[in-house]
Amino acid sequence: MDLEGQELTALRGLSRALNRGVIELIYFEVRTELLHRYGLTPEDVVQFQRQSGFRVFYCRECDLAGRSKARVTFSRSGLNRLHLADIGSVPRDIGTDLLAVHGSLIIERTVH
């Protein structure tokens, strides 16, 4: 999802589907300067997804360097090859792509 700062608007429109787990994965862009145009922060977008039952991860190779990798076991075996890092606290200034995974897909999570 790349909506130039309107990601939260789209997510709000999907809130019932998100809460029911109908949507399992969301790959989205988050850029501070685009969100600020609409009075939003990256934390707003990530927090909304967390409240909807999602875990949010860094997924791009350039964002994984120097971060603790999350070892996540998914109920869908094809997803188990992903290299991810928990986003944890959201930086105030960010410009990257993130992956939100609905909790129903996560079987086990360990950090190494």
CNS distance restraints for C-alpha pairs under 8 A (distance, minus, plus):
assign (resid   1 and name CA) (resid   7 and name CA) 7.10 0.50 0.50
assign (resid   1 and name CA) (resid  26 and name CA) 7.26 0.50 0.50
assign (resid   1 and name CA) (resid  27 and name CA) 5.96 0.50 0.50
assign (resid   1 and name CA) (resid  28 and name CA) 4.38 0.50 0.50
assign (resid   1 and name CA) (resid  29 and name CA) 6.33 0.50 0.50
assign (resid   2 and name CA) (resid   7 and name CA) 7.11 0.50 0.50
assign (resid   2 and name CA) (resid  28 and name CA) 5.96 0.50 0.50
assign (resid   2 and name CA) (resid  29 and name CA) 5.38 0.50 0.50
assign (resid   3 and name CA) (resid   7 and name CA) 5.55 0.50 0.50
assign (resid   3 and name CA) (resid  29 and name CA) 7.87 0.50 0.50
assign (resid   4 and name CA) (resid  34 and name CA) 5.87 0.50 0.50
assign (resid   4 and name CA) (resid  35 and name CA) 7.64 0.50 0.50
assign (resid   5 and name CA) (resid  30 and name CA) 7.42 0.50 0.50
assign (resid   5 and name CA) (resid  31 and name CA) 7.16 0.50 0.50
assign (resid   5 and name CA) (resid  34 and name CA) 4.61 0.50 0.50
assign (resid   5 and name CA) (resid  35 and name CA) 4.39 0.50 0.50
assign (resid   5 and name CA) (resid  36 and name CA) 7.77 0.50 0.50
assign (resid   5 and name CA) (resid  37 and name CA) 7.34 0.50 0.50
assign (resid   5 and name CA) (resid  38 and name CA) 7.15 0.50 0.50
assign (resid   6 and name CA) (resid  10 and name CA) 6.55 0.50 0.50
assign (resid   6 and name CA) (resid  35 and name CA) 7.24 0.50 0.50
assign (resid   6 and name CA) (resid  38 and name CA) 7.86 0.50 0.50
assign (resid   7 and name CA) (resid  11 and name CA) 6.18 0.50 0.50
assign (resid   7 and name CA) (resid  28 and name CA) 7.76 0.50 0.50
assign (resid   7 and name CA) (resid  45 and name CA) 7.26 0.50 0.50
assign (resid   8 and name CA) (resid  12 and name CA) 6.03 0.50 0.50
assign (resid   8 and name CA) (resid  44 and name CA) 7.66 0.50 0.50
assign (resid   8 and name CA) (resid  45 and name CA) 5.52 0.50 0.50
assign (resid   8 and name CA) (resid  48 and name CA) 7.74 0.50 0.50
assign (resid   9 and name CA) (resid  13 and name CA) 6.39 0.50 0.50
assign (resid  10 and name CA) (resid  14 and name CA) 6.46 0.50 0.50
assign (resid  11 and name CA) (resid  15 and name CA) 6.05 0.50 0.50
assign (resid  11 and name CA) (resid  18 and name CA) 7.99 0.50 0.50
assign (resid  11 and name CA) (resid  49 and name CA) 7.98 0.50 0.50
assign (resid  14 and name CA) (resid  18 and name CA) 6.06 0.50 0.50
assign (resid  15 and name CA) (resid  19 and name CA) 6.06 0.50 0.50
assign (resid  15 and name CA) (resid  52 and name CA) 7.32 0.50 0.50
assign (resid  16 and name CA) (resid  20 and name CA) 6.24 0.50 0.50
assign (resid  17 and name CA) (resid  21 and name CA) 6.29 0.50 0.50
assign (resid  17 and name CA) (resid  22 and name CA) 5.25 0.50 0.50
assign (resid  17 and name CA) (resid  23 and name CA) 6.32 0.50 0.50
assign (resid  18 and name CA) (resid  22 and name CA) 6.12 0.50 0.50
assign (resid  18 and name CA) (resid  23 and name CA) 5.59 0.50 0.50
assign (resid  18 and name CA) (resid  24 and name CA) 7.80 0.50 0.50
assign (resid  18 and name CA) (resid  52 and name CA) 5.91 0.50 0.50
assign (resid  18 and name CA) (resid  53 and name CA) 7.70 0.50 0.50
assign (resid  19 and name CA) (resid  52 and name CA) 4.97 0.50 0.50
assign (resid  19 and name CA) (resid  53 and name CA) 6.57 0.50 0.50
assign (resid  21 and name CA) (resid  53 and name CA) 7.87 0.50 0.50
assign (resid  21 and name CA) (resid 102 and name CA) 6.55 0.50 0.50
assign (resid  21 and name CA) (resid 104 and name CA) 7.12 0.50 0.50
assign (resid  23 and name CA) (resid 102 and name CA) 7.49 0.50 0.50
assign (resid  24 and name CA) (resid 101 and name CA) 5.91 0.50 0.50
assign (resid  24 and name CA) (resid 102 and name CA) 4.88 0.50 0.50
assign (resid  24 and name CA) (resid 104 and name CA) 7.75 0.50 0.50
assign (resid  24 and name CA) (resid 105 and name CA) 7.14 0.50 0.50
assign (resid  25 and name CA) (resid  99 and name CA) 7.06 0.50 0.50
assign (resid  25 and name CA) (resid 100 and name CA) 5.67 0.50 0.50
assign (resid  25 and name CA) (resid 101 and name CA) 4.78 0.50 0.50
assign (resid  25 and name CA) (resid 102 and name CA) 6.28 0.50 0.50
assign (resid  26 and name CA) (resid  99 and name CA) 5.75 0.50 0.50
assign (resid  26 and name CA) (resid 100 and name CA) 5.03 0.50 0.50
assign (resid  26 and name CA) (resid 101 and name CA) 6.68 0.50 0.50
assign (resid  27 and name CA) (resid  97 and name CA) 6.94 0.50 0.50
assign (resid  27 and name CA) (resid  98 and name CA) 5.85 0.50 0.50
assign (resid  27 and name CA) (resid  99 and name CA) 4.59 0.50 0.50
assign (resid  27 and name CA) (resid 100 and name CA) 6.42 0.50 0.50
assign (resid  28 and name CA) (resid  97 and name CA) 5.44 0.50 0.50
assign (resid  28 and name CA) (resid  98 and name CA) 5.49 0.50 0.50
assign (resid  28 and name CA) (resid  99 and name CA) 6.45 0.50 0.50
assign (resid  28 and name CA) (resid 100 and name CA) 7.99 0.50 0.50
assign (resid  29 and name CA) (resid  95 and name CA) 7.44 0.50 0.50
assign (resid  29 and name CA) (resid  96 and name CA) 5.77 0.50 0.50
assign (resid  29 and name CA) (resid  97 and name CA) 4.22 0.50 0.50
assign (resid  29 and name CA) (resid  98 and name CA) 6.26 0.50 0.50
assign (resid  30 and name CA) (resid  35 and name CA) 7.75 0.50 0.50
assign (resid  30 and name CA) (resid  42 and name CA) 6.38 0.50 0.50
assign (resid  30 and name CA) (resid  94 and name CA) 6.86 0.50 0.50
assign (resid  30 and name CA) (resid  95 and name CA) 5.66 0.50 0.50
assign (resid  30 and name CA) (resid  96 and name CA) 5.72 0.50 0.50
assign (resid  30 and name CA) (resid  97 and name CA) 6.08 0.50 0.50
assign (resid  30 and name CA) (resid  98 and name CA) 7.28 0.50 0.50
assign (resid  31 and name CA) (resid  35 and name CA) 6.35 0.50 0.50
assign (resid  31 and name CA) (resid  42 and name CA) 7.07 0.50 0.50
assign (resid  31 and name CA) (resid  93 and name CA) 7.59 0.50 0.50
assign (resid  31 and name CA) (resid  94 and name CA) 5.51 0.50 0.50
assign (resid  31 and name CA) (resid  95 and name CA) 4.14 0.50 0.50
assign (resid  31 and name CA) (resid  96 and name CA) 6.53 0.50 0.50
assign (resid  32 and name CA) (resid  36 and name CA) 6.11 0.50 0.50
assign (resid  32 and name CA) (resid  41 and name CA) 6.31 0.50 0.50
assign (resid  32 and name CA) (resid  42 and name CA) 6.03 0.50 0.50
assign (resid  32 and name CA) (resid  92 and name CA) 7.11 0.50 0.50
assign (resid  32 and name CA) (resid  93 and name CA) 5.47 0.50 0.50
assign (resid  32 and name CA) (resid  94 and name CA) 5.53 0.50 0.50
assign (resid  32 and name CA) (resid  95 and name CA) 6.39 0.50 0.50
assign (resid  33 and name CA) (resid  37 and name CA) 6.78 0.50 0.50
assign (resid  34 and name CA) (resid  38 and name CA) 7.59 0.50 0.50
assign (resid  35 and name CA) (resid  39 and name CA) 6.57 0.50 0.50
assign (resid  35 and name CA) (resid  40 and name CA) 4.98 0.50 0.50
assign (resid  35 and name CA) (resid  41 and name CA) 5.76 0.50 0.50
assign (resid  35 and name CA) (resid  42 and name CA) 6.99 0.50 0.50
assign (resid  36 and name CA) (resid  40 and name CA) 5.17 0.50 0.50
assign (resid  36 and name CA) (resid  41 and name CA) 6.26 0.50 0.50
assign (resid  40 and name CA) (resid  44 and name CA) 6.35 0.50 0.50
assign (resid  41 and name CA) (resid  45 and name CA) 7.06 0.50 0.50
assign (resid  41 and name CA) (resid  92 and name CA) 7.30 0.50 0.50
assign (resid  42 and name CA) (resid  46 and name CA) 6.40 0.50 0.50
assign (resid  42 and name CA) (resid  90 and name CA) 6.75 0.50 0.50
assign (resid  42 and name CA) (resid  91 and name CA) 7.53 0.50 0.50
assign (resid  42 and name CA) (resid  92 and name CA) 6.79 0.50 0.50
assign (resid  42 and name CA) (resid  93 and name CA) 7.91 0.50 0.50
assign (resid  42 and name CA) (resid  94 and name CA) 7.36 0.50 0.50
assign (resid  43 and name CA) (resid  47 and name CA) 5.74 0.50 0.50
assign (resid  43 and name CA) (resid  90 and name CA) 5.65 0.50 0.50
assign (resid  43 and name CA) (resid  91 and name CA) 7.80 0.50 0.50
assign (resid  43 and name CA) (resid  92 and name CA) 7.61 0.50 0.50
assign (resid  44 and name CA) (resid  48 and name CA) 6.14 0.50 0.50
assign (resid  45 and name CA) (resid  49 and name CA) 6.54 0.50 0.50
assign (resid  46 and name CA) (resid  50 and name CA) 6.27 0.50 0.50
assign (resid  46 and name CA) (resid  56 and name CA) 6.95 0.50 0.50
assign (resid  46 and name CA) (resid  90 and name CA) 7.62 0.50 0.50
assign (resid  47 and name CA) (resid  51 and name CA) 6.15 0.50 0.50
assign (resid  48 and name CA) (resid  52 and name CA) 6.35 0.50 0.50
assign (resid  49 and name CA) (resid  53 and name CA) 6.60 0.50 0.50
assign (resid  49 and name CA) (resid  54 and name CA) 5.38 0.50 0.50
assign (resid  49 and name CA) (resid  55 and name CA) 7.48 0.50 0.50
assign (resid  49 and name CA) (resid  56 and name CA) 7.66 0.50 0.50
assign (resid  49 and name CA) (resid 100 and name CA) 7.29 0.50 0.50
assign (resid  50 and name CA) (resid  54 and name CA) 4.76 0.50 0.50
assign (resid  50 and name CA) (resid  55 and name CA) 6.00 0.50 0.50
assign (resid  50 and name CA) (resid  56 and name CA) 7.37 0.50 0.50
assign (resid  53 and name CA) (resid 102 and name CA) 5.76 0.50 0.50
assign (resid  53 and name CA) (resid 103 and name CA) 5.69 0.50 0.50
assign (resid  54 and name CA) (resid 100 and name CA) 5.75 0.50 0.50
assign (resid  54 and name CA) (resid 101 and name CA) 5.18 0.50 0.50
assign (resid  54 and name CA) (resid 102 and name CA) 4.19 0.50 0.50
assign (resid  54 and name CA) (resid 103 and name CA) 5.44 0.50 0.50
assign (resid  55 and name CA) (resid  86 and name CA) 7.86 0.50 0.50
assign (resid  55 and name CA) (resid 100 and name CA) 5.46 0.50 0.50
assign (resid  55 and name CA) (resid 101 and name CA) 5.28 0.50 0.50
assign (resid  55 and name CA) (resid 102 and name CA) 6.33 0.50 0.50
assign (resid  55 and name CA) (resid 103 and name CA) 6.51 0.50 0.50
assign (resid  56 and name CA) (resid  86 and name CA) 6.36 0.50 0.50
assign (resid  56 and name CA) (resid  87 and name CA) 6.07 0.50 0.50
assign (resid  56 and name CA) (resid  98 and name CA) 6.83 0.50 0.50
assign (resid  56 and name CA) (resid  99 and name CA) 5.71 0.50 0.50
assign (resid  56 and name CA) (resid 100 and name CA) 4.29 0.50 0.50
assign (resid  56 and name CA) (resid 101 and name CA) 6.42 0.50 0.50
assign (resid  57 and name CA) (resid  84 and name CA) 5.87 0.50 0.50
assign (resid  57 and name CA) (resid  85 and name CA) 5.33 0.50 0.50
assign (resid  57 and name CA) (resid  86 and name CA) 4.53 0.50 0.50
assign (resid  57 and name CA) (resid  87 and name CA) 5.06 0.50 0.50
assign (resid  57 and name CA) (resid  98 and name CA) 5.76 0.50 0.50
assign (resid  57 and name CA) (resid  99 and name CA) 5.21 0.50 0.50
assign (resid  57 and name CA) (resid 100 and name CA) 6.25 0.50 0.50
assign (resid  58 and name CA) (resid  63 and name CA) 6.24 0.50 0.50
assign (resid  58 and name CA) (resid  64 and name CA) 6.68 0.50 0.50
assign (resid  58 and name CA) (resid  84 and name CA) 5.64 0.50 0.50
assign (resid  58 and name CA) (resid  85 and name CA) 5.10 0.50 0.50
assign (resid  58 and name CA) (resid  86 and name CA) 6.23 0.50 0.50
assign (resid  58 and name CA) (resid  87 and name CA) 5.85 0.50 0.50
assign (resid  58 and name CA) (resid  97 and name CA) 7.24 0.50 0.50
assign (resid  58 and name CA) (resid  98 and name CA) 5.06 0.50 0.50
assign (resid  58 and name CA) (resid  99 and name CA) 6.40 0.50 0.50
assign (resid  59 and name CA) (resid  63 and name CA) 6.98 0.50 0.50
assign (resid  59 and name CA) (resid  64 and name CA) 6.95 0.50 0.50
assign (resid  59 and name CA) (resid  82 and name CA) 7.72 0.50 0.50
assign (resid  59 and name CA) (resid  83 and name CA) 6.42 0.50 0.50
assign (resid  59 and name CA) (resid  84 and name CA) 4.95 0.50 0.50
assign (resid  59 and name CA) (resid  85 and name CA) 6.80 0.50 0.50
assign (resid  59 and name CA) (resid  97 and name CA) 7.22 0.50 0.50
assign (resid  59 and name CA) (resid  98 and name CA) 5.87 0.50 0.50
assign (resid  59 and name CA) (resid  99 and name CA) 6.19 0.50 0.50
assign (resid  60 and name CA) (resid  64 and name CA) 6.47 0.50 0.50
assign (resid  60 and name CA) (resid  84 and name CA) 7.95 0.50 0.50
assign (resid  60 and name CA) (resid  96 and name CA) 7.95 0.50 0.50
assign (resid  60 and name CA) (resid  97 and name CA) 6.92 0.50 0.50
assign (resid  60 and name CA) (resid  98 and name CA) 7.58 0.50 0.50
assign (resid  61 and name CA) (resid  65 and name CA) 6.85 0.50 0.50
assign (resid  63 and name CA) (resid  67 and name CA) 7.74 0.50 0.50
assign (resid  63 and name CA) (resid  96 and name CA) 7.97 0.50 0.50
assign (resid  64 and name CA) (resid  68 and name CA) 7.75 0.50 0.50
assign (resid  64 and name CA) (resid  69 and name CA) 7.21 0.50 0.50
assign (resid  64 and name CA) (resid  83 and name CA) 7.98 0.50 0.50
assign (resid  64 and name CA) (resid  84 and name CA) 7.03 0.50 0.50
assign (resid  64 and name CA) (resid  85 and name CA) 6.32 0.50 0.50
assign (resid  67 and name CA) (resid  85 and name CA) 6.54 0.50 0.50
assign (resid  68 and name CA) (resid  85 and name CA) 6.09 0.50 0.50
assign (resid  68 and name CA) (resid  86 and name CA) 7.86 0.50 0.50
assign (resid  68 and name CA) (resid 111 and name CA) 6.82 0.50 0.50
assign (resid  68 and name CA) (resid 112 and name CA) 6.36 0.50 0.50
assign (resid  69 and name CA) (resid  83 and name CA) 7.05 0.50 0.50
assign (resid  69 and name CA) (resid  84 and name CA) 5.78 0.50 0.50
assign (resid  69 and name CA) (resid  85 and name CA) 4.58 0.50 0.50
assign (resid  69 and name CA) (resid  86 and name CA) 7.40 0.50 0.50
assign (resid  69 and name CA) (resid 111 and name CA) 6.14 0.50 0.50
assign (resid  69 and name CA) (resid 112 and name CA) 6.03 0.50 0.50
assign (resid  70 and name CA) (resid  83 and name CA) 7.52 0.50 0.50
assign (resid  70 and name CA) (resid  84 and name CA) 5.55 0.50 0.50
assign (resid  70 and name CA) (resid  85 and name CA) 4.88 0.50 0.50
assign (resid  70 and name CA) (resid  86 and name CA) 6.22 0.50 0.50
assign (resid  70 and name CA) (resid 109 and name CA) 6.92 0.50 0.50
assign (resid  70 and name CA) (resid 110 and name CA) 6.09 0.50 0.50
assign (resid  70 and name CA) (resid 111 and name CA) 4.61 0.50 0.50
assign (resid  70 and name CA) (resid 112 and name CA) 6.58 0.50 0.50
assign (resid  71 and name CA) (resid  83 and name CA) 7.70 0.50 0.50
assign (resid  71 and name CA) (resid  84 and name CA) 7.31 0.50 0.50
assign (resid  71 and name CA) (resid 109 and name CA) 5.77 0.50 0.50
assign (resid  71 and name CA) (resid 110 and name CA) 5.19 0.50 0.50
assign (resid  71 and name CA) (resid 111 and name CA) 5.67 0.50 0.50
assign (resid  71 and name CA) (resid 112 and name CA) 7.07 0.50 0.50
assign (resid  72 and name CA) (resid  80 and name CA) 6.93 0.50 0.50
assign (resid  72 and name CA) (resid  84 and name CA) 7.99 0.50 0.50
assign (resid  72 and name CA) (resid 106 and name CA) 6.84 0.50 0.50
assign (resid  72 and name CA) (resid 107 and name CA) 7.56 0.50 0.50
assign (resid  72 and name CA) (resid 108 and name CA) 5.88 0.50 0.50
assign (resid  72 and name CA) (resid 109 and name CA) 4.53 0.50 0.50
assign (resid  72 and name CA) (resid 110 and name CA) 6.47 0.50 0.50
assign (resid  73 and name CA) (resid  80 and name CA) 5.83 0.50 0.50
assign (resid  73 and name CA) (resid 106 and name CA) 5.98 0.50 0.50
assign (resid  73 and name CA) (resid 107 and name CA) 5.40 0.50 0.50
assign (resid  73 and name CA) (resid 108 and name CA) 5.11 0.50 0.50
assign (resid  73 and name CA) (resid 109 and name CA) 6.33 0.50 0.50
assign (resid  74 and name CA) (resid  79 and name CA) 6.28 0.50 0.50
assign (resid  74 and name CA) (resid  80 and name CA) 5.86 0.50 0.50
assign (resid  74 and name CA) (resid 105 and name CA) 5.30 0.50 0.50
assign (resid  74 and name CA) (resid 106 and name CA) 4.64 0.50 0.50
assign (resid  74 and name CA) (resid 107 and name CA) 5.43 0.50 0.50
assign (resid  74 and name CA) (resid 108 and name CA) 7.28 0.50 0.50
assign (resid  75 and name CA) (resid 105 and name CA) 5.21 0.50 0.50
assign (resid  75 and name CA) (resid 106 and name CA) 6.26 0.50 0.50
assign (resid  75 and name CA) (resid 107 and name CA) 6.10 0.50 0.50
assign (resid  76 and name CA) (resid  80 and name CA) 7.28 0.50 0.50
assign (resid  76 and name CA) (resid 105 and name CA) 7.08 0.50 0.50
assign (resid  77 and name CA) (resid  81 and name CA) 7.98 0.50 0.50
assign (resid 101 and name CA) (resid 105 and name CA) 7.00 0.50 0.50
assign (resid 101 and name CA) (resid 106 and name CA) 7.77 0.50 0.50
assign (resid 102 and name CA) (resid 106 and name CA) 7.36 0.50 0.50
